[in-house]
Amino acid sequence: MAGITRVMEHRAVQYRRTFRSSVFTSFLSPLLFLTAMGLGLGGYVDRSGGAALGGLTYLQFLAPGLLAATVMQSAAFEATFPIIGGLNWQRTFHAMYATPLSPRDVALGNLAWMAIRLVMISTVFTIVIVAFGAAHSPLVVLGIPVAVLTGMAFAAPITAFSATQRTPNRFNVIFRFGITPLFLFSGTFFPIETLPSYLQPIAWLSPLWHGVDLTRGLVLGTIGQHPVQMLIHVIVLAAIVALSAWAAVVTIERRLVKG
Amino acid sequence: MTPPSLPLRVVPPVSFGSRRAFRLIERNLYVYRHGWLVIVSGFFEPLFYLLSIGFGLGRLVGSVPGPGGHEIPYQLFIAPALLASSSMNGAITEATLNFFFKLKYQKTFESILSTPLSTADIALGELGWALIRGGLYTTGFLVVMVVLGLGVSPWLLLTLPAALLISLAFGAVGMAATSFMRTWQDFDLIQLVVLPMFLFSGTFYPLDAYPDALRLLVQLTPLYQGVDLLRSLAVGIVGPTAILHVAYLLVMGIGGLLVVSRRLDKLLLR
C-alpha cells in the first residue's frame, strides 16, 4: 500500500507543474459543449422533440450523459500517453522499479492517480450541472463516484493495452474507432430507444452506456424506477475495472521485468 | 517545353514557390505508406458525427431554418457544417501539431533545405499535401451524403472546391501561427480558438438562437464563412454572400501563406 501512495505522490508532483494545460481540456471544453449542445441546440430539440425525452428538457437529458462521456475521454487520454511515456520515453517506471517499488505498485499507483484526476474532473462538471439547474435530486452527489467508476472502466483496460505498445501509433485508432463512436452512440446525445430496435441491444455492450444510464438515474433522481438494471450497471462496470486492473498489473510487470 | 505566355511571365499565377513543391508531396506519400490507417481513420470522424447528431438526435430536432429562412431537415442542415468543420480540423491538425514536429524535432525542413527546394516550396508542398488529404475526405463524405439521400442540389458538386478552400485558409493560417510557437503548451491557444468556433459558428444550430450583437460576431469568424458557404451550396440556395465568403477565405489563405514563407526564411535560413 505504501508503494502505491509513493507512485501517486510522483504523479501529483508532476501534475502540479503541468496542470495549467489540463484546465482547458478537462474543465473548459465540457462547459462549452454543454452550452452549445444543451442550451443552443437544446432550444430546437425542446421545440419539437421533447416527448421522446420523457418530459425532460434537452439540457437535463444531456448533462449527466455528457458527464460520464467526458470522464471517459479524459480517462482514455490519461491511460495512453502518460503510460507509454513512463515506459518508453522518460522511462520513469523503470526508475521506480529500481527502488523498493514493485511493478504492482507502479500499475496500481498510476491507476489510483487516474481515479483522483477523474474525481477532480467529475466534481467540477457536477458543480456546472447544478449551476445550470440541470440536477433534479440530491443524489447528484453520487454521480461523481459513478462517473469515476465509468472512467476507470476505460482507464484500466487502456492502461493494460498501452503497456504493450512501444509507439503511440495505435492510440489514434483507439480514439477514432473506440472512444469517438462510444461518445456519440451510447445514449449521451439521444436516448437509445430512438435507435432502430435491432441496434438497441448493442448499447449493452458499451461500457459507456452503462455509465451514462446510471449517472442519468442519479442526477435526475429516477434511479428507483429500474433498481435491477442500475445494479447490473454497477456490477458490469466494477467487473471491468477489477479484471482489467489485474491485466494492467500483468502487462506493466512484463514490460518492467523483461524490458 | 514551350515558354509561358507574356502575361504569365509578368504576373505568375503563384508568385512564389515552384514545381519542386511536388517533391515534398511525394515525400509525404512515402512517409504515410506505413501510416495509412491514420489517414483512413480521418474519414470516419465526420461520418460518426453525421450519423449520431444528424440522424440520431436529428429525429428529435425535426426541421430548422436553413439558408434564406427555408425550413430544411436537420440532417441536411448539419451535414455541410460537419464537412466544413472537419475540413478545418484536418487542416489545423496537419498544419499545427504535425508541422511543429517536423519543424522543431524531426528537423525535416532543415534537411529539405539542403536540396534545391526553397522555404516557399516547403510551405506550398505541405499545404498541397494537406489539401490532397482534405480532398480525399471531402469526396468520401459527399458520396456518403448522396447515399443517405442528402444530395438535393447539383450545387453540391461545388462543395468539393469550397471545402478545399476552407482547408487552404485554415491550413495556411495554422502554419503561420505554428511558426510563432515555442512549446507544445502554446498549442492550447489554438484549441482555445478552434473548439469554440466548432461549437458556436452555426454548426449545430441556426444563428437566430443568438442576440444580434453576438450573431454579428459569429458571422465574422472564418468557420462561419465556410459553414454558410457549404450549407448554401448543399441546399442549392446560393446568393451573392457566397462570393464574399470565398473572398474572405482566399484572402486568409494567401495571407497565411505569405507569412509562413517569410517566417520559414527567418527560422531556417538565418
Interface residues (C-beta under 8 A of the other chain):
Chain A: R20 S21 F24 T25 L28 S29 L32 F33 T35 A36 M37 G40 L41 G43 Y44 V45 S48 G49 G50 A52 L53 Y58 N169 N172 V173 R176 F177 T180 P181 L184 F185 F189 F190 T194 L195
Chain B: G35 L37 V38 S41 G42 F44 E45 F48 Y49 L51 S52 I53 G56 L57 R59 L60 V61 G62 S63 V64 Y74 Q185 D188 Q191 L192 L195 P196 L199 F200 F204 Y205 P206 A209
